[in-house]
Amino acid sequence: MMNKYVILAIILFFIGNIIRAFRTLYILNPYLNKPIKPYLKSTFIGFLIDFFFPFRVSDIARTFVFSKLTKSSWRMSLSLAFIERVFDLIIVFFILLFFNIKSLSILILFISATLIFIFCNFIILKKIYYYLSSLFNDFIKSFLLGLYWSLYRLRIDIIDNKKKLFVFSLSSLLMWIFNILSVIIVSNAIFNVDLKDLILHQFTDLTSSGLIKSLSIFKENDFINYILYLLIPNILLIIIAYIPFKEREKTSSLKMIPYVSNDISLSFFKYYFNNKYSKNDDTYYNMTNNATIIKDLSAASEAKTYLMQGKDNLFVRKIALSNAADKLKSQYEWLEKNNNLPLPKILNKVEEENLFSYDMEYFANGETFFTTIHYIDVTEAWDIIKNIIDKLNDCYSNASYMGNKKNIIDNIYNEHILNNINYLLDSKYKYLTKYKYLIVNNVKVPNIMNMLNELKEFHYSLEHNIQYIHGDLTIENILVDNSKNYILIDPAPRYNNVFAEYAKLFQSLHGKYEYVKNLNTYSINENIITYPDYSTLKYERIFNYLKDYIRDKFGDKGLKNIYFYESICYIRAIVYMIKLNKSNAFLMLALAGLALNEWENI
């Protein structure tokens, strides 16, 4: 007959195991769907391995099984097992001190694990780990880096959330209180083993299995009672795992590593392990971990743009922080307001302090017009551009601007012309002001850095047709699919002269901005700038269609206005490129000169 002490110890040990399960599920809850049954099954398998085999490899085995059952990352499960062991080692260390039990192995593990847990985000430790991981192939490297990253993420989830830290710590403490009470009570049923030896055997023995060690230290009834004490709580757990109850479903599953392929995740890991991981980085991560990143589509703006895979669909997510969040919000509002235009469908938005994000429907098979323009006919390409301009013109004719017109005109001058020229006059290119002209690919053109007075005079002489324009209508921001359907993306909405809208198309088709901004073959010698022109004759023909359309609709005066605004596009671009330390930023001065050359000649 089973000893009453053994029965009570079994109950306490079972409660301790239930608390342990709760602790794990509480931390994993944001990341996994229905984890309790797989957890109990994998825990039982881990127990059996510990029971029959030495060296306590159960953590590796049970986390592997758990990951297979839940189709989740083994790296995440293994990292959580490490974090649990850190907390457990801290408590065990003090338990051993209380009972005056000396264990060198526990002391070494306690110090090592605690130091890793505390300092895992230190740049030096990360770089050493990254270097060691880089000795392996990409598959192993990705696993090792992901393991470390998962450890860091789960650590943040616990440490930076006071409620989670409290619940996790409390559940750890309660688990060990029930476990140690069960050992104390079962020791009353086992007469030939001292309590200290029993505690040392159950909680600190790293080299022997439960069954083998039990056979060597327990006799007859003591052995049976101890085996029942170990087996029954775990058998109850596996029985619960197979009870047919339905668990709560979730609408989404967070991704510990939100990248779909090793290629992209390795790039992400390289950044994390070789840089200080900031609060901004963490904000971007938190905004992308409820889906899988397929591709980073971020361009030169301050906003981050990702193609993402949701539960049932592909979508594009844009995220911006601080001042860029205000710009992204105005972009979102423009898209919402102008839904009569061919624009992407907005799925949802997130607005918080210093953060704005929105999702838009993925335009399947759509490519940028910069790409499409090279494999469709010239007349088809022009038809798309003309259709866009006509739709925008209809939109403008039905809208009105808000605010004082004089204030808007002043703001355009100050923000787009005066501030940018002054910035250039104080930049590393200020030496160019001694040249009235630049020589661009053997063409003599005006130097915009010396033309502030002329720009100001012309700006204020214009009859401004102020509209709330798209603001960034380059060919990169037009997506076209195989059926020639198109949408406009990435507006930078602002109140401006409507000719500033067409100037962005001139920026692409006349200045070939998309080519030039990415050039790495160029030279500047005093005021002589040279660079290769890789654009095709098709560009020239499409641009001529556009130029003729503008001349027919607005006359030479309208054409002159657009060349003026095109030049302004480039001084805005060069300032941004200088801030990004782009070595080819000066090429924007060449493009501004080419535009001003046309402006002066009309």
N, C-alpha and C positions, 0 to 999 in steps of 0.2 A: 504493500500500500504506500502511495506517495506521501512523503512527509509534509505536514502542514506548512513548515517553513519554505519548502520547495514550491508549494502552490502559491504562497504569497509572493515569493521571489519571482516566480514566472509572471504573475500579474503585473508586478512593478516593472519587470524587464520588458514586457509587452507594451506597457504604457510608454516607456522610454523609447522604444522603436517607433511607436505611432508619432510621438513628438518629433523624432528624427525625420520621419517622412514628411510631416507638416513643415518642418524647417526647410527642407529641400524644395518642396513644392511651392512654398511661399516665395522663395527667391526666383524660381524658374517660371512662376506664374505668368509674367509678362511675355515670355518667350515661346511657350509651348501650349499646344492644345491637349486637353485630357491627359495629364501626365501621371495620375495616381496609380492606375493599374500597371502600366509599364514600369513605373518606379518600383512597385511592390514585387513584381516578377523579377526584375533585375537585381533587387536587393536580396531576394531569396537565393538567386544563383550565386551572388557574391558571398553569401553566408556559407553555401555548400562548398565553395572553393576554399574559403578559410577553414572550414571544418575538416576537409580531407587533405589539403595541400599546405605546405609550409610557405614562409616568406610573405604572407599577407598581400597577395597580389589582387585581392578582391576589388579594390577601387578601380583598377584598370579594367578588369573584366566586367564589373557591373555597369560602369559608365559606358562601355562599348555596347553592351546588350541594350541598355536604356536608349542609347542613341539610335540603334537599329530599330527598336520597337516604336520610337517616336519620330523617326526620320529627321532627327535633329543632329546638330554638330557634336561629334565626340569631343572636340576641343572644348566646347562650352561645358559639357558634363564633367570632363576631367578637371577643368579649372575650378568648377564649383566644388568638386571633391577635395581639391587642394585647400580652398578657402574654408571649407568645413573642418578640415584637419587642423588648420591654423587655430581656429577658435577652440577646437577640442583639445589641442595640445596645451593651450593656455590653461584651460580648466584642469586637465589631467596633471599638469605641472604643479598646480596649487593643491590638488588632491593628494599627490605624492608627498608634497611638503607637509601637509596636514597629518598624514600617517607616518611621517618620517621615513619615507621609502626613497632610497637613492637609485636613480636610473640614469646612467650617462647617456644612453641612446636617446631617451626622452628629452634630456637637457639639450643635446646637440640639435635634435629635430626642432625643438621649441624655438631655439635661438635662430636657426637657419630659416625656418618657415616664416617666423614673425618678421625678420629683416626683409625677406623677399616681399612679403605682403605690404609692408610699410613703404619700402623704397622702390617698388616695381616701376613707378613712372619716372624715376630719375633718368636723365638723358644718358649718363655714363653707363649705367646698368643696361639700359635699352640698347645702346650701341654695341656693347660687348656681346650681348645676346644675339643681336642682329648679325654681327660678324661671324660668330660661331655657327649660326643657322645657315649662313651663306656658304658654308663649306659643303653643304649637301645640294642635291638637285632641287629643281623648283617645286616638285611635289612634296618632298620632305620639308623643304624650307617653308612652304606655305603652311603646312601643318604645324610646324614648330612656332612660327610667328603668330599663327592664329590661336594657338594654345596660350601664348603669353598675352595676346590682345584680349582674349576671352577672360583671362584672369583679371586683367586690368578693368575691363568693363563691369564684371560682376562685383569687383571691389568697389568701384564707383557707386554701383546700384545700392550697395549696403552702407558704405561709409558716408556718402553724401546725402543720404536720406535718413533723417533722424528716426522716423517711425520704423523703417526697415531695420536699421541698426538695433533699435530697442527690441523689436520682435525677434530678430535673429539671435541676439545675445540672450534674451530671456528664454527662448526655446532651447538654446544650447545649454544654458544653466539648468533648466528643468529636466532636460533629457539626462544630464549627468547626475542630477540629484536622484532621479528614479533608478538609474543604472547602479549607482554606488550603494543606494539603499537595498537594491535587490541582491547585490553581492554580499553586503553585510548580513542580510537575512539568510541567504543560502549558506553562508559560512556556518550558521548554527546547526545546519543539517549535515555538514561535512566535518567530521571530527578530527580527521588526521591531517588537515591542512590549515596552517595559520592564515588569518585574515589578510595580513600583508602579502603573503605568498599568493593568495587567491587574486587579490587586486593586481599584483604584478603580472600574474599569468594572464588575466583576462584583458587588461588594458594596455600593457606595455610590452608583452612578448612579441617580437617582430620576426622570429625565426622558426616558430613551430606551429603546426596546425592544431586546431582545437581537439580533434580526436586523438592524434598521436600523443600530444602533451598530456591530455586527460588520462590516457592509458598508463602513462609513466608516473603520474603523481597521485591518482585516485585509486582507491581500493573498493571492489565489489559494489555495495549499495551506494557508497559515495560517488563512484563512477556513474552508476545508473542515474542517480538524482541529478548529477551535474549535466549529463548529456540531455536529460529531459528538460532541464532548465534552459539549455541552449536551443534545443530543437523546437519545443512547443510554441514559443512566441513567434518564431520564424515560419512555422507551419501555419499558424493562424493568419499571418500576413499573406501567404500565398493563397490561402482559402479565400480571403477577402478579395484578392486580385481577380478571382474567377467568379465572384458573385455577379450575376447579370443585372447590374444597375447602370443607368445611363448617366454619363457625366455631362456637365454643362459645356456646350459648344461655344467657341469664340468666333468672332467675325474675321479676325486676322491673327497672324502669327509674326511676332517680331523676329528680326534677323540679327543674331549676334555679330556676324560679319555680313554687311548688306550688299556684297558683291557676288555676281553670279559666276564669275570665272576667276581662275588663278591669276591670269594676266592682269586683270583690273585690281584684284585684292592685293597682289604683290606690290603694285604701284602705291596703293593705299598704305600698306605696311611700311614701305620704304619711307614714306613721309612721316608716319607715326614714330618709327624707331630712330629717326635721325633729326627730329625736330622737337621742340617743346610743344606738347599737346595742350592747346589753349582752350579757354571756355568757348570761344567761337567755333573751334573744331568740334567740340563736344556738342554744341548746339546743332551744327550741320549733321552730325551723326544721329542725334536724337530725332531729327526731322526726316531721316531716310531709313530708319531701321524697322519700319512696318511694311516694307516691300523690298524687292531685290533690284539692285542697280544693274542694269544691262550695259549702260554706256554713260560716260561723263560727257555731256554736250556743252559744257561751260565754255563761253567765248571770252572776249576780252573785258566784259563788264564785271562789276563787283558782285553780281548775282551768280549763284550756282544753279546749273541746269542739268538734270539727269533724265535719261530714258529709264523707266522703271517698270518692273513686272509686278502687278498686283495679284490678287487671288484669281481673278478671271480675265484680266486685261492688261494691255500695255498703256502707259500714260507718261506724260512729261511733267516733272515737278521742278518748279523754280523756287529758290530760297534766297532771301537777302536779309542782312542784319544792319542795325544802326541806321545811318543815313541812306544806305542803299535800300533799306526796307521801305522808306517813303517813296522812292522812285518806283520800286516794284509794285507798291500799292496803286500808284497813279497809272501804271501800265495795266494792272488788273481792272481798274475802273474804266479805262479807255476801252478795253476789250468788252466789258459788260455793256457800256453805253452804246457802242457802235455795232451791235449784233446784226445789223442789216448788211454789214460787210462780210466777205468771206474770211472769217476769223476762226481760230480753234475754239472748240466747245470747252467751257470752263466746268470742271467737275466739282471742285470745292476749294476752300481757302482756309488759311490759319493766320490769325492776327493776334500777336502778343506784343508786349513791350519790347521795342527794339528788334522785332522780327516780323517778317511778312512772307507768306508762302502761298502758292496756289498750284493746283494740278490742272492740266488741260489734256484733252483727248489726243491720243497719238494719231497723227495723220499718216495712216498706213501706206508704206511704199513711197511716201513723199520725200523728195530730195530738194536741197536748196537750188534755187534758180541758177546759182553760180555753177552748179554741176549740170543741171538739166539743159542749160543753154547750149551746151556743146554737142548734144546729140538729137536736138530737134531742129526743124527747119527755121531759117531766119524769120520768115513771115509768121510762123506759129509763135515764136518767141515774142515778136513784136505785138501780135494780137493779145497775148497775155498781159504785156505791159500796158498796152492801150486800154484794155478792159479794166485793169486796176486803177489807172488814172481816171477813167470815166466814172467808175464807182465812187472813188474818193471825191471827185468833183461834185457828184450828186449829193454825197454826204455833207460836203461843206456848204452847198447851196441851201440845205435844209437846217443848218445849224447857225448858232450865233455865239460869239465869244462873250465871256463874262469879265467884268472889271473895266478899269480905265485904260483906253487905248494908248494914251501917251505913256502911262506907266509901263505897259507891256513893251512898247517900242524902246523905252529907256532901258528896261531890263535886258532886252535882247542885245542891245549895244554893250551894256556893261558886262554881262555874263559871257557872251559869245565872242566879242571882239576885244574890248578894252582889257579885260582881265587876262585873256589868253596872250595878247601881244605883250602886255607888261610881264607876264610870266616868262615868255621867250627872251625878253630883253634882260632878264636876270638869270638866264639858264646858261648852260655850257656852250650854247650856240650864239651867245651875244656878240662874239667877235665877227659874225657875219653881217652885223649892221653897218660895217664900213663899206659894204658892197651894195650899190643901188640895184644891181642886177645879179642874177644867178645864171650859170650856163648849165642847162639840163639836157643831157644827151645832145650836145652841140646846138641847142636852141637857147637864145637869149630871152630870159623871162624876168618879170618884176620880182623883187625881193619883198615879200609881204611884211617882213619885220620893220621895214622903213616906210610903211604906207598907212600908218594909223590915221593921219589927218584925212587922206583921200577916202579911206574906208568909212570914217565917221561922217564925212560930208555926204557921201553917196547914200549911206544908211538912212540919214535923216531927210534926204531928198525924195525917198521912195514914197509912192502911194501904197501904204501897207494894207494888204488884204489879210487881216488877222483871222486865223482859224485855229481850232484845236486839232493839230495835225498828228499823224502817226509818229513822225519825228525821226524815224530811222529806217526809211524805206530803201535800204540797199538790197541788192539781189540776193544776198545771203539770208535776208529776212522774208523771202518769198519761197514757200514750199510748193512744189509741183509734182503731181503723180503721173503715172504712165498714161492716164486718160486726159491729161492736160488740165485737170482740176487743180486749183491752187488755194492756198490760204496765206494770210499775212500774219507774221508772228513778231514777237519782241518789240512792241512799240516803245518809243521813248517820248510819250505824249507831252506836248507843250503848246502854248499859244504862240504862234509865230506867223510870219508872212507865208502865204500858201506856196510861194516860189521856193521856200526853204525845203518843202516836201519834195518837189521835183529835183532839187539839187542833190538829194541823196542818191537818186538814180543816175545823175550825172557823175557823182562820185564813183559809182561802180563802173559805168560804161565808158565814161570819158577818161577819168583818172586811173581806171583799172585798180582801184583801191584794194580789192580782195587779193590780187596778185602782189602788189607792191608791199603791202604791210607784212607779208611773210617772206620777202626776199632776204637771202643771206649772202647774195653776191652783189656788191655795190662799192662805190668809192666816193669820197669827198676830198677834194684838194683845193684849199682856199674856197673860192666860190663856184668851183666846177663840180657838178654832181653827175655821176653816170650810174646807170643800172640797166639790166636787160629788160626788154619788153617781151614777155612771153605770151601775151594775149593774142587772140586769133583775129583774122579779118572779119569773122562773123561778129565779133564785138563791134568793130567799126561800122558794119552795115546796120546793126540793130541801133547803135547810137545815132546814126544818121536819120533813121526813121523817127527816133525820139526827138531829135533836134528840129526836124522838119515839122513835126506835130506841134511842138511848142511855138515855132515861128508862125505857123498858120493860125494857131489859136490866140497867141498873145503878142505876136509881132516881134521885131528885133528888141524892143524894149523889154519884153518878158524874158527873152533869151539872155539879154545882158544881166537882168536881175538874177537869173539862175546861176550864171557863171560866178557872179559875186558871192552868192550863198554857198556855192561849191567851194570856193576858196576858204570861206569861213569854216566849213566842215573840216578842212585839213589842219587849221591851227588848233581846233578843238582836239583833233586826233593826236597831233604831235605832243600836246601838253600831257595827254593821258599816257602816251607811249613813253615819254620822258619819266613820268612818275613810276612806270613799270620797269624802268632801266632798259628799255629796248634800244639796242645799239643802232638800229636802222631808222630811228625816229626822224632824223633829218630829211628822209625821203619825202615826208609830208610837206616840207618846205618846197621841194621840187614840184609836187602835185599842185600846191597852192599857186606857185608861179605859172604853171601851165594854164590853170583856170583863169588867173588874172590877165594873162596874155590875150586870151580870147575876149575877156571882159573889156580890155582897153581897145581892142580892134573893132568892136561893134559901135 
